[in-house]
Amino acid sequence: MFSEIREIPEAVERLLTDGHAAIHHAARAARELDPAVIATVARGSSDQAATFFKYAAELTLGLPVASIGPSVASIYGAKLRLNGALCVSVSQSGASPDIVEMARSASAGGALTIAVTNDAGSKLAEVSAETIDIKAGPELSVAATKTFVTSVVALLALVAEWKDDAALRAALLALPEALGRAVAHDWPELRAALQGARSLYTLGRGPSYAVSGEAALKFKEVSQIHAENYSSAEVLHGPVSIVSDGFPILAFAARDAAEDAVVDIAEKIAAKGARVFVTSDKVRAAGRLPFVATSHPLTDPIALIVSFYAMVERFAREAGIDPDAPRHLRKVTETI
């Protein structure tokens, strides 16, 4: 996991160069279709990448994005009417039967299907009209890091090409350098606060909510700490009730329209005694975590998750846990 986190900048650069033609082709097909709605199909870290895509597409393209449960096709055998829709399936391996079956069903239901995968020869690619190879290269650690980031970048590049968004395209091209700097932040102040913790919250809003969800998943997967992810807009609607003195909270704030809202909630929870850390310069009562600001609001959260990966990998090793081999897990999970 350590080496793969440090390979992320190189993998992103490879995707943006070697993978550009496939992204451009898929974007042109999506633009010509001009769908009224986009559906996503994914599980695990890939589903967090799909959530990121949801916000990016809704904010940039003005198109609603809905997640389809793979079991709708694989277990229940329901046929969805998807004429004129775009269906994007995200799977690192492209091998899970339920994801493949839902993509096949979506195509039969009339959707244009796009596979986003690290295996261009996978079953998912075979049943999809378009394939974007995320070009992450081999990922041996069970925990997805390179493949999560390259999936997000591939989806964001799809949006940039579809919209012909010069600012977003330029920000993506500058991203490898920013991610190289983000790897250097491993948040020792947060690692110290997590010593002995058994549970915590992660918070975000908008695209940062997707990386917050990925962080919660990695806390459980890599460091065996229970973590729940909430939108900062939701945490005061009940979950805050279990917060006590010293309860750890990690809030992801990007340099976007939601930063002030995330910081405001973080400050309110810190005032209740929680140990809150935020990736923002605007905090007062909460702790500030160092971050790398990119040149675009939609690429900022990507740098944040890379710093988080550096933190959680080191935290796990310091706790005597092997982050490369989480218990009860294997690299490819196939469900029906």
C-alpha positions in Angstrom: 0.0 0.0 0.0 2.9 2.4 0.8 4.5 2.1 -2.6 1.1 2.1 -4.4 0.1 5.4 -2.8 3.3 6.9 -4.0 2.6 5.6 -7.5 -0.6 7.5 -7.7 0.8 10.7 -9.4 2.5 8.6 -12.1 -0.7 6.5 -12.6 -2.8 9.6 -13.0 -0.4 11.1 -15.5 -0.5 7.8 -17.5 -4.2 7.8 -17.5 -4.4 11.3 -18.8 -2.0 10.6 -21.6 -2.4 6.9 -22.6 -6.1 6.8 -21.7 -7.1 10.1 -23.3 -8.4 8.6 -26.6 -10.8 6.2 -24.9 -12.1 9.0 -22.6 -12.6 11.3 -25.5 -14.4 8.6 -27.5 -16.7 7.8 -24.6 -17.4 11.6 -24.0 -18.3 12.1 -27.6 -20.7 9.1 -27.5 -22.3 10.5 -24.3 -22.6 14.0 -25.8 -24.2 12.7 -29.0 -26.7 10.7 -26.9 -27.6 13.8 -24.8 -29.2 11.7 -22.0 -31.7 13.2 -19.6 -30.4 11.0 -16.8 -27.2 9.1 -15.8 -27.2 5.9 -13.8 -24.2 4.4 -12.0 -23.4 0.8 -11.0 -20.7 0.1 -8.5 -19.7 -1.3 -5.1 -17.1 -0.5 -2.4 -14.5 2.1 -3.3 -15.8 2.1 -6.8 -19.2 3.2 -5.5 -17.5 6.1 -3.7 -15.9 7.0 -7.1 -19.4 6.9 -8.6 -20.7 9.2 -5.9 -17.9 11.6 -6.8 -19.0 11.4 -10.4 -22.6 12.1 -9.4 -21.7 15.4 -7.9 -19.3 16.3 -10.7 -21.9 15.5 -13.4 -24.7 17.3 -11.6 -22.6 20.4 -10.9 -21.0 20.6 -14.3 -23.4 19.0 -16.8 -26.7 19.7 -15.0 -27.7 16.1 -15.3 -29.2 14.1 -12.5 -27.3 10.9 -11.5 -28.8 7.9 -9.7 -27.2 4.8 -8.3 -28.7 1.5 -9.4 -28.4 -1.4 -7.0 -26.7 -4.3 -8.9 -29.0 -6.8 -7.3 -31.9 -5.3 -9.2 -30.7 -7.4 -12.2 -28.5 -10.1 -10.7 -30.8 -11.3 -7.9 -34.3 -9.9 -8.6 -34.1 -10.1 -12.4 -36.0 -6.8 -12.8 -35.9 -5.1 -16.2 -35.3 -1.3 -16.0 -36.5 1.0 -18.8 -33.4 3.0 -19.6 -34.0 4.2 -23.2 -31.9 7.2 -23.8 -30.1 7.0 -20.5 -26.3 6.7 -19.9 -25.2 4.0 -17.5 -21.7 4.1 -16.1 -20.4 1.0 -14.3 -17.2 1.3 -12.2 -15.3 -1.8 -11.2 -11.6 -2.1 -10.6 -11.5 -5.7 -11.7 -14.5 -5.7 -14.0 -15.2 -9.2 -12.8 -18.0 -9.1 -10.2 -21.0 -11.0 -11.6 -23.6 -8.5 -10.2 -21.9 -5.5 -11.7 -21.5 -7.3 -15.0 -25.2 -8.4 -15.0 -26.5 -5.0 -14.2 -24.4 -3.4 -17.1 -25.7 -6.1 -19.4 -29.3 -5.5 -18.3 -28.9 -1.7 -18.7 -27.7 -2.2 -22.3 -30.7 -4.4 -23.0 -32.9 -1.8 -21.4 -31.8 0.8 -23.9 -28.9 2.6 -22.1 -25.6 3.6 -23.5 -23.1 1.7 -21.3 -19.7 2.8 -20.2 -17.3 0.6 -18.2 -14.6 2.2 -16.0 -12.2 -0.5 -15.1 -8.5 -1.4 -14.6 -9.0 -4.4 -16.9 -9.9 -3.5 -20.5 -10.3 -7.2 -21.2 -12.7 -7.9 -18.4 -16.3 -9.2 -18.6 -17.6 -5.8 -17.7 -15.8 -4.3 -20.7 -17.2 -7.0 -22.9 -20.8 -6.2 -22.1 -20.3 -2.4 -22.3 -20.5 -0.2 -25.4 -17.5 2.0 -24.3 -14.6 1.2 -22.0 -12.3 3.5 -20.1 -9.2 1.7 -18.9 -8.1 3.6 -15.8 -4.4 2.6 -16.4 -3.6 2.1 -12.7 -1.3 -0.8 -13.4 -1.0 -3.7 -11.0 -2.4 -3.0 -7.5 -1.4 -5.8 -5.1 -2.6 -4.3 -1.8 -6.1 -5.4 -1.0 -7.0 -1.8 -0.2 -7.7 0.2 -3.4 -5.8 3.4 -3.6 -4.4 3.9 -7.1 -7.5 2.4 -8.6 -9.8 4.6 -6.6 -8.0 7.8 -7.6 -7.6 6.9 -11.2 -11.3 5.9 -11.4 -12.3 9.3 -10.0 -9.9 11.1 -12.4 -11.2 9.0 -15.4 -14.8 10.0 -14.5 -13.8 13.7 -14.0 -11.9 13.7 -17.3 -15.1 12.2 -19.0 -17.0 15.2 -17.6 -14.4 17.6 -18.8 -14.3 16.2 -22.3 -18.1 16.0 -22.5 -18.5 19.6 -21.4 -15.4 20.8 -23.3 -14.4 22.4 -20.0 -11.0 24.0 -20.5 -10.5 25.0 -16.9 -11.3 21.5 -15.6 -9.1 19.9 -18.3 -6.2 22.1 -17.3 -6.7 21.3 -13.6 -6.6 17.6 -14.4 -3.4 17.9 -16.4 -1.8 19.7 -13.4 -3.0 17.2 -10.9 -0.1 14.7 -10.9 2.2 17.4 -9.6 -0.3 18.4 -6.9 -0.8 14.7 -5.9 3.0 14.3 -5.6 2.9 17.1 -2.9 -0.2 15.7 -1.3 1.5 12.3 -0.6 3.9 14.2 1.8 1.1 15.1 4.2 0.4 12.2 6.5 -1.3 14.2 9.3 0.6 13.2 12.5 -1.7 15.3 14.6 -4.7 13.2 13.5 -2.7 9.9 13.9 -2.0 11.0 17.5 -5.6 11.8 18.2 -6.7 8.4 16.9 -4.6 6.4 19.4 -7.0 4.1 21.3 -10.0 5.2 19.3 -12.6 2.6 18.3 -15.0 4.8 16.4 -15.2 8.1 14.6 -17.1 10.1 12.0 -15.9 11.3 8.7 -17.7 14.3 7.2 -17.9 16.0 3.8 -20.2 17.9 1.5 -20.6 17.6 -2.3 -17.6 15.9 -4.0 -15.8 15.9 -0.7 -18.6 13.7 0.7 -17.5 11.0 -1.7 -13.9 11.1 -0.5 -15.2 11.2 3.1 -17.0 8.0 2.3 -13.9 6.4 0.9 -12.0 7.5 4.0 -14.6 5.8 6.3 -14.3 2.6 4.3 -10.5 2.7 4.5 -10.6 3.3 8.3 -12.5 0.0 8.7 -10.6 -1.9 6.0 -7.0 -0.9 6.9 -6.9 0.2 10.5 -9.9 -1.8 12.0 -11.5 1.4 13.4 -15.2 1.7 13.0 -16.0 4.9 11.0 -19.3 6.3 9.8 -19.5 8.8 6.9 -22.1 11.6 7.0 -22.8 14.7 5.0 -22.0 17.6 7.3 -25.6 18.7 6.6 -26.9 15.4 8.2 -24.6 14.9 11.2 -26.6 17.2 13.4 -29.8 15.3 12.6 -29.3 12.6 15.2 -25.7 11.2 14.8 -24.2 14.0 16.9 -26.0 12.5 19.9 -23.3 10.0 20.5 -20.5 12.5 20.4 -18.7 12.8 23.7 -15.5 14.5 24.9 -12.6 13.6 22.7 -14.7 11.8 20.1 -12.7 12.0 16.9 -14.1 13.5 13.7 -12.4 14.1 10.4 -14.0 16.6 8.1 -13.0 17.0 4.4 -13.4 20.5 3.1 -12.3 21.4 -0.4 -11.9 25.0 -1.7 -15.4 25.1 -3.1 -18.9 26.5 -2.3 -19.4 24.0 0.6 -16.2 24.9 2.5 -17.8 27.4 4.8 -20.7 25.1 5.6 -18.4 22.2 6.4 -16.3 24.4 8.7 -19.4 25.8 10.4 -20.6 22.3 11.4 -17.1 21.2 12.4 -16.8 24.2 14.7 -20.2 23.5 16.3 -19.3 19.9 17.0 -15.9 20.9 18.3 -17.7 23.1 20.8 -19.5 20.0 22.1 -16.2 18.5 23.1 -15.4 16.4 20.0 -11.8 16.2 18.7 -12.4 17.6 15.2 -9.9 17.9 12.4 -10.6 19.8 9.2 -8.8 20.3 5.9 -9.3 24.1 5.9 -7.6 27.3 7.0 -10.9 28.7 8.2 -11.2 26.7 11.4 -10.8 28.2 14.9 -11.9 25.7 17.5 -11.3 22.6 15.4 -7.8 21.4 14.4 -6.4 22.3 11.0 -4.9 19.6 8.8 -2.4 20.6 6.1 -3.7 20.2 2.6 -2.7 20.7 -1.0 -5.0 23.1 -2.9 -5.3 22.4 -6.6 -6.4 24.8 -9.3 -10.0 23.7 -9.4 -12.8 22.9 -6.8 -13.4 19.5 -8.3 -9.8 18.3 -8.2 -9.2 19.6 -4.6 -10.9 16.5 -3.0 -8.6 14.2 -4.9 -5.6 15.7 -3.3 -7.3 15.3 0.1 -7.9 11.6 -0.3 -4.2 11.0 -1.3 -3.1 12.7 1.9 -5.6 10.6 3.8 -4.2 7.4 2.3 -0.7 8.4 3.4 -2.0 9.0 6.9 -4.1 5.8 7.3 -1.4 3.5 5.9 1.1 4.9 8.4 -1.4 4.8 11.3 -2.1 1.1 10.6 1.6 0.2 10.6 2.1 2.1 13.8 -0.8 0.2 15.3 0.9 -3.1 14.3 -1.7 -3.8 11.6 -0.6 -5.0 8.1 -2.4 -2.5 5.8 -1.6 -4.7 2.7 -3.6 -7.7 4.0 -6.7 -6.6 5.9 -8.3 -9.5 7.8 -11.3 -11.3 6.2 -10.7 -9.6 2.8 -9.3 -10.4 -0.6 -8.4 -8.2 -3.5 -11.3 -9.2 -5.8 -14.7 -9.5 -4.3 -17.3 -11.2 -6.5 -20.9 -11.0 -5.5 -24.1 -12.0 -7.2 
